[in-house]
Amino acid sequence: MKKRILYILIFLIFLIFFLSLPIFILKSIQENAKEILNTKEKIKENLDLFEEILKYKKIMKEKQKEIEQIQENILDLNFPLSFVQFLEQKTKELDVKIEETPNLSQIQKVKEKELSFFSFSFSVSGEKEKLLLFLKKIENEKFLIEIEKVTIFGENLSKMSISGKVFGK
């Protein structure tokens, strides 16, 4: 009888072991599946990031010529004659007259950036439409110009006073 109980106990132990083994295996499979899903998500995020980097590189290649052109047109502030010549050329093109010689200030450094600038101010006169066109031309030309103040005055609004900054190196 004792032998029989011993065999039954051994049989029950093996039965419990073999029945619980699939539960442990399924738990392990479930943990591995979660890990695989997390890895898959990370790979997808990295692929998205890689695509963004490729787009950025493509845009940078497209914009490289524009960047080089801007760098070529940065004014040498130690020799601002080209800016004065530019103003004279635009006044001739648009048939406006410089009333007051351009007043150029001393070169000043911008601390948080590596650019320098000088301030300028001058007055021009001519037809109102041509004055506005002149203003548009100097704002959108090759120099890095920041117009700070524009005053239009005189009979038929025929005079304009302009002041601002020209950035350069």
Backbone as CSV, one residue per row, in Angstrom:
resi,resn,N_x,N_y,N_z,CA_x,CA_y,CA_z,C_x,C_y,C_z
1,MET,0.817,-1.188,0.000,0.000,0.000,0.000,0.870,1.264,0.000
2,LYS,1.912,1.226,0.766,2.795,2.381,0.810,3.450,2.608,-0.552
3,LYS,3.745,1.507,-1.222,4.329,1.635,-2.537,3.347,2.277,-3.497
4,ARG,2.134,1.896,-3.381,1.093,2.420,-4.266,0.906,3.923,-4.039
5,ILE,0.892,4.349,-2.803,0.736,5.764,-2.485,1.956,6.528,-2.989
6,LEU,3.119,5.930,-2.851,4.329,6.558,-3.329,4.268,6.735,-4.853
7,TYR,3.812,5.711,-5.572,3.669,5.810,-7.026,2.641,6.854,-7.423
8,ILE,1.581,6.921,-6.673,0.532,7.917,-6.963,1.081,9.315,-6.710
9,LEU,1.812,9.499,-5.637,2.411,10.805,-5.341,3.413,11.218,-6.421
10,ILE,4.251,10.284,-6.828,5.223,10.578,-7.884,4.482,10.919,-9.168
11,PHE,3.443,10.139,-9.465,2.644,10.407,-10.666,2.000,11.792,-10.604
12,LEU,1.456,12.172,-9.447,0.830,13.491,-9.277,1.864,14.611,-9.415
13,ILE,3.030,14.409,-8.877,4.081,15.426,-8.974,4.449,15.634,-10.441
14,PHE,4.657,14.510,-11.180,4.961,14.629,-12.606,3.813,15.260,-13.376
15,LEU,2.600,14.891,-13.005,1.424,15.460,-13.676,1.338,16.968,-13.443
16,ILE,1.543,17.397,-12.225,1.511,18.823,-11.914,2.654,19.546,-12.650
17,PHE,3.836,18.927,-12.662,4.973,19.529,-13.340,4.698,19.689,-14.837
18,PHE,4.204,18.626,-15.461,3.939,18.684,-16.906,2.754,19.572,-17.260
19,LEU,1.794,19.713,-16.354,0.675,20.626,-16.607,1.076,22.083,-16.381
20,SER,1.967,22.334,-15.455,2.381,23.709,-15.195,3.484,24.167,-16.148
21,LEU,4.182,23.247,-16.772,5.239,23.600,-17.710,4.726,24.463,-18.875
22,PRO,3.602,24.153,-19.497,3.101,25.023,-20.568,2.764,26.432,-20.074
23,ILE,2.338,26.564,-18.847,2.023,27.890,-18.305,3.300,28.724,-18.238
24,PHE,4.395,28.138,-17.739,5.666,28.856,-17.677,6.187,29.181,-19.078
25,ILE,6.010,28.221,-19.986,6.455,28.451,-21.369,5.641,29.576,-22.009
26,LEU,4.324,29.577,-21.802,3.471,30.639,-22.356,3.820,31.998,-21.771
27,LYS,4.134,32.038,-20.492,4.526,33.299,-19.857,5.829,33.821,-20.474
28,SER,6.759,32.949,-20.685,8.028,33.322,-21.299,7.803,33.808,-22.727
29,ILE,6.952,33.135,-23.467,6.631,33.550,-24.842,5.989,34.930,-24.836
30,GLN,5.097,35.178,-23.889,4.420,36.471,-23.789,5.429,37.585,-23.489
31,GLU,6.366,37.368,-22.592,7.386,38.359,-22.285,8.273,38.631,-23.500
32,ASN,8.643,37.566,-24.204,9.453,37.742,-25.419,8.681,38.507,-26.493
33,ALA,7.390,38.257,-26.599,6.569,38.965,-27.593,6.514,40.458,-27.264
34,LYS,6.372,40.785,-25.978,6.371,42.199,-25.575,7.706,42.853,-25.923
35,GLU,8.784,42.147,-25.671,10.110,42.679,-25.981,10.274,42.879,-27.488
36,ILE,9.776,41.958,-28.276,9.853,42.083,-29.737,9.035,43.276,-30.211
37,LEU,7.843,43.488,-29.642,7.016,44.641,-30.016,7.703,45.956,-29.659
38,ASN,8.327,46.011,-28.487,9.059,47.225,-28.099,10.222,47.490,-29.049
39,THR,10.932,46.453,-29.410,12.038,46.604,-30.357,11.526,47.066,-31.713
40,LYS,10.412,46.526,-32.126,9.808,46.912,-33.410,9.428,48.397,-33.393
41,GLU,8.868,48.868,-32.289,8.510,50.288,-32.154,9.751,51.179,-32.226
42,LYS,10.805,50.772,-31.533,12.047,51.549,-31.551,12.623,51.601,-32.962
43,ILE,12.565,50.486,-33.677,13.062,50.461,-35.053,12.248,51.399,-35.918
44,LYS,10.936,51.409,-35.738,10.069,52.303,-36.522,10.402,53.767,-36.222
45,GLU,10.595,54.104,-34.946,10.965,55.468,-34.573,12.301,55.858,-35.202
46,ASN,13.266,54.939,-35.177,14.568,55.219,-35.774,14.460,55.397,-37.285
47,LEU,13.608,54.617,-37.925,13.404,54.765,-39.371,12.773,56.123,-39.688
48,ASP,11.806,56.532,-38.890,11.189,57.845,-39.085,12.225,58.956,-38.917
49,LEU,13.058,58.827,-37.898,14.109,59.803,-37.661,15.100,59.823,-38.825
50,PHE,15.442,58.664,-39.329,16.351,58.564,-40.463,15.753,59.230,-41.701
51,GLU,14.464,59.036,-41.936,13.790,59.685,-43.066,13.823,61.201,-42.919
52,GLU,13.615,61.703,-41.711,13.684,63.143,-41.465,15.086,63.677,-41.750
53,ILE,16.091,62.925,-41.347,17.468,63.343,-41.599,17.738,63.391,-43.099
54,LEU,17.252,62.397,-43.834,17.432,62.386,-45.288,16.730,63.579,-45.941
55,LYS,15.520,63.898,-45.465,14.808,65.069,-45.994,15.609,66.343,-45.722
56,TYR,16.144,66.458,-44.512,16.930,67.632,-44.135,18.164,67.757,-45.022
57,LYS,18.846,66.630,-45.252,20.036,66.658,-46.106,19.673,67.097,-47.521
58,LYS,18.545,66.620,-48.010,18.101,66.988,-49.362,17.812,68.486,-49.434
59,ILE,17.139,69.007,-48.419,16.832,70.438,-48.380,18.125,71.240,-48.301
60,MET,19.073,70.780,-47.482,20.342,71.498,-47.345,21.106,71.526,-48.672
61,LYS,21.067,70.435,-49.428,21.736,70.426,-50.734,21.078,71.432,-51.666
62,GLU,19.739,71.506,-51.614,19.010,72.445,-52.463,19.307,73.887,-52.074
63,LYS,19.459,74.135,-50.790,19.656,75.500,-50.293,21.124,75.919,-50.261
64,GLN,22.041,74.991,-50.517,23.460,75.293,-50.411,23.871,76.446,-51.328
65,LYS,23.360,76.465,-52.560,23.706,77.543,-53.486,23.229,78.887,-52.945
66,GLU,22.019,78.910,-52.397,21.495,80.153,-51.823,22.366,80.611,-50.649
67,ILE,22.786,79.683,-49.823,23.622,80.018,-48.667,24.960,80.582,-49.140
68,GLU,25.556,79.955,-50.158,26.830,80.448,-50.685,26.673,81.846,-51.263
69,GLN,25.548,82.077,-51.950,25.305,83.393,-52.548,25.159,84.453,-51.455
70,ILE,24.459,84.123,-50.392,24.293,85.063,-49.278,25.652,85.370,-48.654
71,GLN,26.469,84.342,-48.463,27.779,84.558,-47.853,28.670,85.433,-48.735
72,GLU,28.538,85.284,-50.065,29.313,86.118,-50.973,28.876,87.576,-50.890
73,ASN,27.599,87.805,-50.608,27.063,89.160,-50.624,27.088,89.844,-49.268
74,ILE,27.676,89.197,-48.272,27.796,89.868,-46.972,28.792,90.999,-47.129
75,LEU,28.376,92.149,-46.728,29.155,93.370,-46.902,30.388,93.375,-46.015
76,ASP,31.501,93.799,-46.567,32.713,94.018,-45.776,32.547,95.376,-45.095
77,LEU,32.292,95.352,-43.803,31.980,96.590,-43.080,33.162,97.540,-42.968
78,ASN,34.351,97.035,-43.137,35.517,97.912,-43.096,35.637,98.737,-44.377
79,PHE,34.889,98.350,-45.387,34.938,99.052,-46.670,33.508,99.137,-47.229
80,PRO,32.624,99.986,-46.630,31.207,100.021,-47.006,30.909,100.794,-48.290
81,LEU,31.920,101.059,-49.092,31.717,101.799,-50.324,30.707,101.099,-51.241
82,SER,30.736,99.767,-51.244,29.810,99.035,-52.120,28.351,99.309,-51.740
83,PHE,28.075,99.545,-50.454,26.712,99.860,-50.038,26.295,101.234,-50.561
84,VAL,27.181,102.204,-50.468,26.889,103.558,-50.963,26.698,103.504,-52.484
85,GLN,27.543,102.756,-53.173,27.397,102.613,-54.621,26.069,101.947,-54.973
86,PHE,25.693,100.968,-54.171,24.414,100.295,-54.369,23.253,101.288,-54.235
87,LEU,23.299,102.151,-53.219,22.246,103.160,-53.034,22.192,104.111,-54.229
88,GLU,23.356,104.545,-54.680,23.397,105.463,-55.823,22.829,104.797,-57.082
89,GLN,23.167,103.538,-57.280,22.671,102.809,-58.451,21.142,102.695,-58.411
90,LYS,20.580,102.364,-57.253,19.124,102.209,-57.134,18.402,103.549,-57.317
91,THR,19.009,104.641,-56.842,18.362,105.945,-57.022,18.346,106.330,-58.492
92,LYS,19.410,105.991,-59.215,19.442,106.293,-60.653,18.425,105.447,-61.407
93,GLU,18.333,104.159,-61.057,17.397,103.257,-61.730,15.957,103.735,-61.582
94,LEU,15.620,104.235,-60.416,14.233,104.583,-60.112,13.947,106.074,-60.214
95,ASP,14.932,106.836,-60.636,14.760,108.262,-60.829,14.312,108.971,-59.543
96,VAL,15.012,108.644,-58.450,14.824,109.381,-57.197,16.159,110.014,-56.856
97,LYS,16.130,111.009,-55.978,17.339,111.779,-55.690,17.672,111.676,-54.205
98,ILE,18.952,111.410,-53.919,19.397,111.402,-52.519,19.559,112.851,-52.088
99,GLU,18.761,113.250,-51.109,18.782,114.619,-50.607,19.910,114.817,-49.602
100,GLU,20.132,113.797,-48.804,21.083,113.896,-47.704,22.078,112.766,-47.870
101,THR,23.353,113.069,-47.842,24.385,112.046,-48.011,24.200,110.963,-46.952
102,PRO,24.312,109.707,-47.360,24.160,108.640,-46.364,25.118,108.813,-45.198
103,ASN,24.552,108.784,-44.008,25.324,108.919,-42.781,25.567,107.516,-42.251
104,LEU,26.805,107.075,-42.261,27.144,105.731,-41.811,27.810,105.819,-40.453
105,SER,27.304,105.047,-39.517,27.866,105.080,-38.161,29.075,104.157,-38.065
106,GLN,29.644,104.149,-36.886,30.768,103.269,-36.614,30.276,101.819,-36.579
107,ILE,31.157,100.902,-36.907,30.813,99.473,-36.895,30.577,99.026,-35.455
108,GLN,29.498,98.262,-35.266,29.171,97.752,-33.936,29.018,96.242,-34.024
109,LYS,29.489,95.551,-32.987,29.391,94.090,-32.945,28.084,93.684,-32.276
110,VAL,27.470,92.625,-32.804,26.312,92.014,-32.159,26.870,90.891,-31.304
111,LYS,26.672,90.975,-29.988,27.335,90.050,-29.073,26.871,88.603,-29.235
112,GLU,25.563,88.371,-29.322,25.083,86.998,-29.342,25.265,86.316,-30.695
113,LYS,25.593,87.089,-31.703,25.822,86.523,-33.030,27.210,86.912,-33.475
114,GLU,27.665,86.319,-34.562,28.993,86.650,-35.055,28.933,87.709,-36.151
115,LEU,27.827,88.424,-36.237,27.690,89.474,-37.244,28.000,90.831,-36.631
116,SER,28.399,91.728,-37.485,28.575,93.120,-37.091,27.630,93.937,-37.950
117,PHE,27.431,95.204,-37.580,26.568,96.048,-38.395,27.008,97.492,-38.259
118,PHE,26.555,98.293,-39.214,26.653,99.734,-39.042,25.290,100.311,-39.339
119,SER,24.987,101.399,-38.672,23.708,102.062,-38.868,23.854,103.063,-40.002
120,PHE,22.747,103.327,-40.673,22.764,104.316,-41.744,21.487,105.140,-41.680
121,SER,21.544,106.322,-42.266,20.345,107.145,-42.417,20.579,108.081,-43.590
122,PHE,19.524,108.331,-44.362,19.604,109.254,-45.484,18.184,109.632,-45.892
123,SER,18.089,110.629,-46.722,16.786,111.076,-47.229,16.815,111.038,-48.747
124,VAL,15.670,110.699,-49.317,15.527,110.699,-50.772,14.254,111.453,-51.132
125,SER,14.207,111.932,-52.369,12.996,112.614,-52.815,12.664,112.146,-54.228
126,GLY,11.396,112.229,-54.561,10.917,111.805,-55.875,9.429,111.543,-55.807
127,GLU,8.902,110.916,-56.843,7.475,110.589,-56.850,7.202,109.532,-55.783
128,LYS,6.009,109.621,-55.177,5.656,108.733,-54.068,5.796,107.255,-54.459
129,GLU,5.294,106.882,-55.636,5.347,105.487,-56.063,6.790,105.009,-56.232
130,LYS,7.627,105.886,-56.773,9.035,105.529,-56.976,9.772,105.420,-55.645
131,LEU,9.393,106.250,-54.688,10.015,106.164,-53.365,9.685,104.825,-52.707
132,LEU,8.427,104.415,-52.819,8.027,103.136,-52.226,8.718,101.968,-52.934
133,LEU,8.857,102.077,-54.257,9.563,101.044,-55.012,11.048,101.007,-54.604
134,PHE,11.640,102.186,-54.392,13.030,102.269,-53.935,13.185,101.567,-52.585
135,LEU,12.262,101.824,-51.675,12.302,101.190,-50.357,12.220,99.668,-50.493
136,LYS,11.313,99.211,-51.347,11.158,97.770,-51.562,12.444,97.170,-52.135
137,LYS,13.055,97.879,-53.073,14.288,97.376,-53.704,15.418,97.244,-52.688
138,ILE,15.600,98.242,-51.827,16.727,98.141,-50.893,16.471,97.095,-49.805
139,GLU,15.206,96.858,-49.474,14.906,95.829,-48.481,15.144,94.427,-49.027
140,ASN,14.934,94.240,-50.320,15.005,92.902,-50.911,16.255,92.689,-51.753
141,GLU,17.259,93.476,-51.537,18.472,93.361,-52.336,19.450,92.416,-51.659
142,LYS,20.640,92.294,-52.217,21.618,91.309,-51.787,22.205,91.558,-50.402
143,PHE,22.142,92.782,-49.904,22.709,93.070,-48.596,21.730,92.672,-47.496
144,LEU,22.283,92.347,-46.332,21.442,92.054,-45.168,21.098,93.389,-44.510
145,ILE,19.927,93.909,-44.852,19.529,95.240,-44.393,18.298,95.104,-43.502
146,GLU,18.318,95.810,-42.393,17.155,95.887,-41.512,16.727,97.348,-41.464
147,ILE,15.583,97.640,-42.063,15.060,98.998,-42.045,14.394,99.215,-40.689
148,GLU,14.829,100.226,-39.977,14.285,100.490,-38.647,13.229,101.590,-38.649
149,LYS,13.402,102.595,-39.518,12.473,103.720,-39.489,12.355,104.314,-40.892
150,VAL,11.121,104.544,-41.289,10.835,105.204,-42.565,9.854,106.326,-42.270
151,THR,10.199,107.524,-42.723,9.307,108.670,-42.561,9.063,109.263,-43.935
152,ILE,7.795,109.362,-44.312,7.433,109.975,-45.592,6.824,111.335,-45.270
153,PHE,7.321,112.365,-45.953,6.856,113.718,-45.642,6.937,114.569,-46.899
154,GLY,6.636,115.846,-46.747,6.742,116.797,-47.852,5.449,116.891,-48.651
155,GLU,5.460,117.845,-49.611,4.295,118.016,-50.471,4.099,116.760,-51.305
156,ASN,2.870,116.313,-51.396,2.521,115.102,-52.153,3.321,113.883,-51.690
157,LEU,3.738,113.917,-50.443,4.533,112.828,-49.860,5.712,112.473,-50.768
158,SER,6.472,113.481,-51.156,7.533,113.305,-52.140,8.930,113.140,-51.536
159,LYS,9.006,113.065,-50.197,10.305,112.884,-49.558,10.209,111.737,-48.562
160,MET,11.347,111.042,-48.404,11.366,109.898,-47.499,12.693,109.898,-46.753
161,SER,12.608,109.697,-45.459,13.797,109.566,-44.627,13.866,108.098,-44.195
162,ILE,15.023,107.479,-44.387,15.184,106.041,-44.096,16.359,105.866,-43.146
163,SER,16.169,105.044,-42.136,17.295,104.674,-41.271,17.207,103.187,-40.957
164,GLY,18.362,102.594,-40.749,18.386,101.167,-40.479,19.787,100.663,-40.207
165,LYS,19.963,99.370,-40.398,21.258,98.719,-40.138,21.612,97.860,-41.338
166,VAL,22.898,97.808,-41.625,23.432,96.894,-42.635,24.361,95.932,-41.901
167,PHE,24.075,94.648,-42.042,24.877,93.629,-41.359,25.968,93.125,-42.291
168,GLY,27.071,92.744,-41.729,28.173,92.234,-42.521,29.206,91.559,-41.656
169,LYS,30.373,91.436,-42.214,31.437,90.743,-41.469,32.598,91.676,-41.212
